[in-house]
Structures are given as structure tokens and as C-alpha cells.
Amino acid sequence: MDCLSDLASSQNIEFCPSWQENAVKARNGDYLVWCHFNYTDATCQVFVDTSVYSHIQAQMNSKIEALYASSGSKGKGKSKGGMGRGKGV
């Protein structure tokens, strides 16, 4: 959506997220970007309409790097010990 917002402001494209479909649609109902998540092997396929593909491809890596830089880490992982330990007999 971040890549599309840059394009939308420069080319006057209106779009809206469709959270239940993991997609971004144009106001006319056409799909611009949609994702297919595979939870068993922790992957995601991103499908991009040809009308916005070149713009998104040019910006995707820099947007992902900026996202990781702003979060401070790439994940928290599981900690050992601490909270959640039961008191046994």
C-alpha cells in the first residue's frame, strides 16, 4: 500500500484496502495487488496487476528496508524461561 500511495498521488488513482481478501483494489473494483499466504511453510505470494507492476517493482525493496529499519528488529523470537512457567509439585 505504501508503494501504491506514491503512485496514487502522482497519477490521481483512488484505491482502498480489502483486508478480508488480503488485497488492494482500485475504486472501480479492479484488483491492483493481492497476497496469498501459505501458513504451513510461512510464505507469501504477492500478485501485482500489470498497470502498477513497474512502479511497485521499482520501490518494493526500499520500502521493505525502511519498514525493517523503523521496527528495530526483524522479529522477536521466543524467549527461554520467565513468564508462563507453571509452579509444579
Secondary structure, 3 states (H helix, E strand, C coil): CHHHHHHHHHHCCCEEEEHHHCEEEECCCCEEEEEEEECCCCEEEEEECCCCHHHHHHHHHHHHHHHHHHHCCCCCCCCCCCCCCCCCC
